[in-house]
Structures are given as structure tokens and as C-alpha cells.
Amino acid sequence: MPNLNRSARKLLDEKMEPYVDGFDSMLADVIHDTFADDPQLCRLATIVNETNHAIEDRDRQNGVDKEWSALNEASQKVTWVLERRTREVIAEKCETVALDAPGWTDVHSKEKIEAAVREAVEWLNHNTNPAERAGVTYGEELPDPDALFEEVPGDA
């Protein structure tokens, strides 16, 4: 994770938390462990954090004025971009799990992998806009979680 100050890290944790809490499989662990590795997310969190500090400083020194309003508007716009990037990163993590997790049987059970792939596929199929923005696979191109470890006749 890039060097983030405590406030920016806290902001990223707040953005990540609903997703980690919302998933029941190891997908939550993947998100938790790698979410803040995204450089764009870190930059956006830093910008929001620094802009909010500038707003507080402006308010203390000058009160609410035209410049304060401009800073506040800037913070809101960057926060909006941060929200969108958050969902793109979640889409990227879901794609990673959906496509790569079937190869993780040396570390995880097939049942855990199936559950994680199922959650990832479901999320991507219900969140196509961030998936498209992130350029990740979704829809019929994703694996069928029920068929991940099916034995093909004649492979035995």
C-alpha cells in the first residue's frame, strides 16, 4: 500500500468496509487484503482528505465564503469519483476471484472457492456499469460456479 496518512487510510477503510461486510466468502478477504493497493484509489483518498483539511482551514480563517464553497464543491466532485473508482476496484477484485480462484485449490477448499466465485459472479452480473468502466469480464464470459470442479467424462 502506498504511503497514506491516517485520515486517507481511514477514508479508504470506510469505502471498503461495506463490501467486506457484504460478502460471506473469501472474496471479502481478497478485497480486504488488496483494496488499498490501487494507486488511483489512494490518490483520490488523499485528494479528498487534503481538500477537506483545506476546507476546515478556510472555515477557521475566513468563514464560509466563495473560496470555501469552491473547495467544498471540489471535495464533493472528487468524492463522487472516489465512489465510482471504489466500485471499479471491487469489480476488478471480483473478476480476479471469478477467473483465478479455481486455481487456488492448493490453498483453499473447492467449497470455499465455489462460494467465492459464486459471489463474485453474482456481484459482477448485478453491477455491470462499474464492470464496464473497469474493463472487466462479466455476464456469460464468467465461469459457472456450479461447474467449476465437475469431472469431464473420460478425464479420470
PAZAFI-598564 format. One record per residue (C-alpha): z, x negated, y negated; chain. Coordinates in Angstrom, 2 decimals, decimal comma. Example, Ala and Ser with C-alpha at 12.3 -4.5 7.8 and 13.67 -1.06 7.14 Angstrom:
2
<site><c3>7,80</c3><c1>-12,30</c1><c2>4,50</c2><chain>A</chain></site>
<site><c3>7,14</c3><c1>-13,67</c1><c2>1,06</c2><chain>A</chain></site>
This chain:
156
<site><c3>0,00</c3><c1>0,00</c1><c2>0,00</c2><chain>A</chain></site>
<site><c3>-0,86</c3><c1>-1,33</c1><c2>-3,45</c2><chain>A</chain></site>
<site><c3>1,95</c3><c1>-2,16</c1><c2>-5,83</c2><chain>A</chain></site>
<site><c3>3,13</c3><c1>1,18</c1><c2>-7,14</c2><chain>A</chain></site>
<site><c3>6,12</c3><c1>1,73</c1><c2>-9,32</c2><chain>A</chain></site>
<site><c3>8,77</c3><c1>4,10</c1><c2>-8,07</c2><chain>A</chain></site>
<site><c3>7,54</c3><c1>7,07</c1><c2>-10,12</c2><chain>A</chain></site>
<site><c3>3,94</c3><c1>6,76</c1><c2>-8,92</c2><chain>A</chain></site>
<site><c3>5,11</c3><c1>6,36</c1><c2>-5,31</c2><chain>A</chain></site>
<site><c3>7,29</c3><c1>9,46</c1><c2>-5,69</c2><chain>A</chain></site>
<site><c3>4,31</c3><c1>11,40</c1><c2>-7,03</c2><chain>A</chain></site>
<site><c3>2,20</c3><c1>10,37</c1><c2>-4,02</c2><chain>A</chain></site>
<site><c3>5,04</c3><c1>11,33</c1><c2>-1,69</c2><chain>A</chain></site>
<site><c3>5,17</c3><c1>14,77</c1><c2>-3,34</c2><chain>A</chain></site>
<site><c3>1,42</c3><c1>15,20</c1><c2>-2,81</c2><chain>A</chain></site>
<site><c3>1,62</c3><c1>14,06</c1><c2>0,82</c2><chain>A</chain></site>
<site><c3>4,74</c3><c1>15,99</c1><c2>1,87</c2><chain>A</chain></site>
<site><c3>3,22</c3><c1>19,48</c1><c2>2,29</c2><chain>A</chain></site>
<site><c3>0,60</c3><c1>18,09</c1><c2>4,65</c2><chain>A</chain></site>
<site><c3>3,04</c3><c1>16,04</c1><c2>6,71</c2><chain>A</chain></site>
<site><c3>5,35</c3><c1>19,06</c1><c2>6,93</c2><chain>A</chain></site>
<site><c3>2,43</c3><c1>21,38</c1><c2>7,71</c2><chain>A</chain></site>
<site><c3>1,19</c3><c1>19,55</c1><c2>10,78</c2><chain>A</chain></site>
<site><c3>3,08</c3><c1>19,60</c1><c2>14,08</c2><chain>A</chain></site>
<site><c3>1,23</c3><c1>16,82</c1><c2>15,88</c2><chain>A</chain></site>
<site><c3>0,84</c3><c1>13,08</c1><c2>15,48</c2><chain>A</chain></site>
<site><c3>-1,68</c3><c1>13,91</c1><c2>12,74</c2><chain>A</chain></site>
<site><c3>1,40</c3><c1>14,18</c1><c2>10,49</c2><chain>A</chain></site>
<site><c3>2,36</c3><c1>10,62</c1><c2>11,45</c2><chain>A</chain></site>
<site><c3>-1,13</c3><c1>9,31</c1><c2>10,71</c2><chain>A</chain></site>
<site><c3>-1,05</c3><c1>10,93</c1><c2>7,27</c2><chain>A</chain></site>
<site><c3>2,48</c3><c1>9,72</c1><c2>6,57</c2><chain>A</chain></site>
<site><c3>1,70</c3><c1>6,15</c1><c2>7,58</c2><chain>A</chain></site>
<site><c3>-1,66</c3><c1>5,75</c1><c2>5,82</c2><chain>A</chain></site>
<site><c3>-1,83</c3><c1>8,23</c1><c2>2,92</c2><chain>A</chain></site>
<site><c3>-0,89</c3><c1>5,76</c1><c2>0,18</c2><chain>A</chain></site>
<site><c3>-3,41</c3><c1>3,19</c1><c2>1,44</c2><chain>A</chain></site>
<site><c3>-6,15</c3><c1>4,90</c1><c2>-0,56</c2><chain>A</chain></site>
<site><c3>-6,80</c3><c1>2,83</c1><c2>-3,72</c2><chain>A</chain></site>
<site><c3>-8,20</c3><c1>5,79</c1><c2>-5,66</c2><chain>A</chain></site>
<site><c3>-5,13</c3><c1>7,90</c1><c2>-4,95</c2><chain>A</chain></site>
<site><c3>-2,87</c3><c1>5,07</c1><c2>-6,07</c2><chain>A</chain></site>
<site><c3>-4,80</c3><c1>4,56</c1><c2>-9,31</c2><chain>A</chain></site>
<site><c3>-4,73</c3><c1>8,27</c1><c2>-10,08</c2><chain>A</chain></site>
<site><c3>-1,00</c3><c1>8,50</c1><c2>-9,40</c2><chain>A</chain></site>
<site><c3>-0,41</c3><c1>5,51</c1><c2>-11,68</c2><chain>A</chain></site>
<site><c3>-2,54</c3><c1>7,07</c1><c2>-14,45</c2><chain>A</chain></site>
<site><c3>-0,69</c3><c1>10,39</c1><c2>-14,22</c2><chain>A</chain></site>
<site><c3>2,64</c3><c1>8,60</c1><c2>-14,22</c2><chain>A</chain></site>
<site><c3>1,79</c3><c1>6,38</c1><c2>-17,20</c2><chain>A</chain></site>
<site><c3>0,27</c3><c1>9,28</c1><c2>-19,15</c2><chain>A</chain></site>
<site><c3>3,42</c3><c1>11,32</c1><c2>-18,58</c2><chain>A</chain></site>
<site><c3>5,51</c3><c1>8,42</c1><c2>-19,88</c2><chain>A</chain></site>
<site><c3>3,28</c3><c1>8,26</c1><c2>-22,96</c2><chain>A</chain></site>
<site><c3>3,80</c3><c1>12,00</c1><c2>-23,48</c2><chain>A</chain></site>
<site><c3>7,58</c3><c1>11,54</c1><c2>-23,33</c2><chain>A</chain></site>
<site><c3>7,42</c3><c1>8,61</c1><c2>-25,76</c2><chain>A</chain></site>
<site><c3>5,19</c3><c1>10,55</c1><c2>-28,15</c2><chain>A</chain></site>
<site><c3>7,50</c3><c1>13,55</c1><c2>-27,99</c2><chain>A</chain></site>
<site><c3>10,57</c3><c1>11,43</c1><c2>-28,78</c2><chain>A</chain></site>
<site><c3>8,92</c3><c1>9,61</c1><c2>-31,68</c2><chain>A</chain></site>
<site><c3>6,65</c3><c1>12,25</c1><c2>-33,19</c2><chain>A</chain></site>
<site><c3>7,36</c3><c1>15,56</c1><c2>-31,52</c2><chain>A</chain></site>
<site><c3>4,61</c3><c1>17,83</c1><c2>-30,33</c2><chain>A</chain></site>
<site><c3>1,52</c3><c1>17,11</c1><c2>-32,37</c2><chain>A</chain></site>
<site><c3>-2,24</c3><c1>16,80</c1><c2>-31,92</c2><chain>A</chain></site>
<site><c3>-1,95</c3><c1>13,48</c1><c2>-30,09</c2><chain>A</chain></site>
<site><c3>0,80</c3><c1>14,81</c1><c2>-27,81</c2><chain>A</chain></site>
<site><c3>-1,49</c3><c1>17,74</c1><c2>-26,95</c2><chain>A</chain></site>
<site><c3>-4,36</c3><c1>15,36</c1><c2>-26,19</c2><chain>A</chain></site>
<site><c3>-2,14</c3><c1>13,31</c1><c2>-23,87</c2><chain>A</chain></site>
<site><c3>-0,89</c3><c1>16,46</c1><c2>-22,17</c2><chain>A</chain></site>
<site><c3>-4,45</c3><c1>17,68</c1><c2>-21,63</c2><chain>A</chain></site>
<site><c3>-5,43</c3><c1>14,28</c1><c2>-20,22</c2><chain>A</chain></site>
<site><c3>-2,48</c3><c1>14,35</c1><c2>-17,82</c2><chain>A</chain></site>
<site><c3>-3,43</c3><c1>17,81</c1><c2>-16,60</c2><chain>A</chain></site>
<site><c3>-7,04</c3><c1>16,76</c1><c2>-16,00</c2><chain>A</chain></site>
<site><c3>-6,09</c3><c1>13,62</c1><c2>-14,09</c2><chain>A</chain></site>
<site><c3>-3,53</c3><c1>15,61</c1><c2>-12,09</c2><chain>A</chain></site>
<site><c3>-6,33</c3><c1>18,02</c1><c2>-11,14</c2><chain>A</chain></site>
<site><c3>-8,44</c3><c1>15,07</c1><c2>-9,94</c2><chain>A</chain></site>
<site><c3>-5,42</c3><c1>13,71</c1><c2>-8,04</c2><chain>A</chain></site>
<site><c3>-5,02</c3><c1>17,07</c1><c2>-6,27</c2><chain>A</chain></site>
<site><c3>-8,67</c3><c1>17,05</c1><c2>-5,25</c2><chain>A</chain></site>
<site><c3>-8,51</c3><c1>13,44</c1><c2>-4,07</c2><chain>A</chain></site>
<site><c3>-5,39</c3><c1>14,27</c1><c2>-2,07</c2><chain>A</chain></site>
<site><c3>-7,32</c3><c1>16,89</c1><c2>-0,13</c2><chain>A</chain></site>
<site><c3>-10,23</c3><c1>14,48</c1><c2>0,36</c2><chain>A</chain></site>
<site><c3>-7,87</c3><c1>11,87</c1><c2>1,81</c2><chain>A</chain></site>
<site><c3>-6,38</c3><c1>14,49</c1><c2>4,13</c2><chain>A</chain></site>
<site><c3>-9,93</c3><c1>15,31</c1><c2>5,25</c2><chain>A</chain></site>
<site><c3>-10,56</c3><c1>11,61</c1><c2>5,92</c2><chain>A</chain></site>
<site><c3>-7,37</c3><c1>11,34</c1><c2>7,97</c2><chain>A</chain></site>
<site><c3>-8,28</c3><c1>14,47</c1><c2>9,93</c2><chain>A</chain></site>
<site><c3>-11,73</c3><c1>13,06</c1><c2>10,67</c2><chain>A</chain></site>
<site><c3>-10,19</c3><c1>9,80</c1><c2>11,88</c2><chain>A</chain></site>
<site><c3>-7,90</c3><c1>11,66</c1><c2>14,25</c2><chain>A</chain></site>
<site><c3>-10,60</c3><c1>14,07</c1><c2>15,44</c2><chain>A</chain></site>
<site><c3>-13,08</c3><c1>11,30</c1><c2>16,21</c2><chain>A</chain></site>
<site><c3>-10,90</c3><c1>8,31</c1><c2>17,12</c2><chain>A</chain></site>
<site><c3>-7,74</c3><c1>9,71</c1><c2>18,72</c2><chain>A</chain></site>
<site><c3>-9,36</c3><c1>10,36</c1><c2>22,12</c2><chain>A</chain></site>
<site><c3>-9,48</c3><c1>6,57</c1><c2>22,47</c2><chain>A</chain></site>
<site><c3>-5,76</c3><c1>6,18</c1><c2>21,86</c2><chain>A</chain></site>
<site><c3>-4,68</c3><c1>7,03</c1><c2>25,42</c2><chain>A</chain></site>
<site><c3>-3,16</c3><c1>3,58</c1><c2>25,84</c2><chain>A</chain></site>
<site><c3>-0,53</c3><c1>4,54</c1><c2>23,25</c2><chain>A</chain></site>
<site><c3>-0,37</c3><c1>8,37</c1><c2>23,30</c2><chain>A</chain></site>
<site><c3>-0,44</c3><c1>11,03</c1><c2>25,98</c2><chain>A</chain></site>
<site><c3>-3,53</c3><c1>13,18</c1><c2>26,43</c2><chain>A</chain></site>
<site><c3>-1,48</c3><c1>16,23</c1><c2>25,44</c2><chain>A</chain></site>
<site><c3>-0,42</c3><c1>14,66</c1><c2>22,13</c2><chain>A</chain></site>
<site><c3>-3,97</c3><c1>13,59</c1><c2>21,42</c2><chain>A</chain></site>
<site><c3>-5,34</c3><c1>17,05</c1><c2>22,19</c2><chain>A</chain></site>
<site><c3>-2,78</c3><c1>18,66</c1><c2>19,88</c2><chain>A</chain></site>
<site><c3>-3,59</c3><c1>16,25</c1><c2>17,05</c2><chain>A</chain></site>
<site><c3>-7,34</c3><c1>16,65</c1><c2>17,47</c2><chain>A</chain></site>
<site><c3>-6,94</c3><c1>20,44</c1><c2>17,53</c2><chain>A</chain></site>
<site><c3>-5,00</c3><c1>20,41</c1><c2>14,25</c2><chain>A</chain></site>
<site><c3>-7,46</c3><c1>18,01</c1><c2>12,64</c2><chain>A</chain></site>
<site><c3>-10,50</c3><c1>20,05</c1><c2>13,70</c2><chain>A</chain></site>
<site><c3>-8,89</c3><c1>23,30</c1><c2>12,53</c2><chain>A</chain></site>
<site><c3>-7,98</c3><c1>21,83</c1><c2>9,15</c2><chain>A</chain></site>
<site><c3>-11,46</c3><c1>20,41</c1><c2>8,60</c2><chain>A</chain></site>
<site><c3>-13,12</c3><c1>23,66</c1><c2>9,61</c2><chain>A</chain></site>
<site><c3>-10,95</c3><c1>25,63</c1><c2>7,18</c2><chain>A</chain></site>
<site><c3>-11,24</c3><c1>23,10</c1><c2>4,34</c2><chain>A</chain></site>
<site><c3>-14,94</c3><c1>22,39</c1><c2>4,14</c2><chain>A</chain></site>
<site><c3>-15,06</c3><c1>21,71</c1><c2>0,38</c2><chain>A</chain></site>
<site><c3>-12,81</c3><c1>18,62</c1><c2>0,48</c2><chain>A</chain></site>
<site><c3>-14,51</c3><c1>17,56</c1><c2>3,71</c2><chain>A</chain></site>
<site><c3>-17,89</c3><c1>17,70</c1><c2>1,98</c2><chain>A</chain></site>
<site><c3>-16,62</c3><c1>15,85</c1><c2>-1,10</c2><chain>A</chain></site>
<site><c3>-15,17</c3><c1>13,14</c1><c2>1,15</c2><chain>A</chain></site>
<site><c3>-18,35</c3><c1>12,96</c1><c2>3,20</c2><chain>A</chain></site>
<site><c3>-16,57</c3><c1>13,52</c1><c2>6,49</c2><chain>A</chain></site>
<site><c3>-17,66</c3><c1>15,29</c1><c2>9,64</c2><chain>A</chain></site>
<site><c3>-16,69</c3><c1>18,93</c1><c2>10,10</c2><chain>A</chain></site>
<site><c3>-17,89</c3><c1>22,00</c1><c2>11,94</c2><chain>A</chain></site>
<site><c3>-19,85</c3><c1>21,77</c1><c2>15,17</c2><chain>A</chain></site>
<site><c3>-20,16</c3><c1>17,98</c1><c2>14,89</c2><chain>A</chain></site>
<site><c3>-16,45</c3><c1>17,63</c1><c2>15,71</c2><chain>A</chain></site>
<site><c3>-15,23</c3><c1>17,36</c1><c2>19,30</c2><chain>A</chain></site>
<site><c3>-13,95</c3><c1>20,39</c1><c2>21,18</c2><chain>A</chain></site>
<site><c3>-10,21</c3><c1>19,72</c1><c2>21,65</c2><chain>A</chain></site>
<site><c3>-10,25</c3><c1>21,67</c1><c2>24,92</c2><chain>A</chain></site>
<site><c3>-12,96</c3><c1>19,43</c1><c2>26,37</c2><chain>A</chain></site>
<site><c3>-11,65</c3><c1>16,01</c1><c2>25,31</c2><chain>A</chain></site>
<site><c3>-10,48</c3><c1>14,87</c1><c2>28,71</c2><chain>A</chain></site>
<site><c3>-12,46</c3><c1>17,12</c1><c2>31,03</c2><chain>A</chain></site>
<site><c3>-13,79</c3><c1>15,27</c1><c2>34,01</c2><chain>A</chain></site>
<site><c3>-17,51</c3><c1>15,50</c1><c2>34,37</c2><chain>A</chain></site>
<site><c3>-18,58</c3><c1>16,30</c1><c2>37,95</c2><chain>A</chain></site>
<site><c3>-19,83</c3><c1>13,15</c1><c2>39,63</c2><chain>A</chain></site>
<site><c3>-17,77</c3><c1>10,78</c1><c2>37,41</c2><chain>A</chain></site>
<site><c3>-14,97</c3><c1>10,38</c1><c2>39,94</c2><chain>A</chain></site>
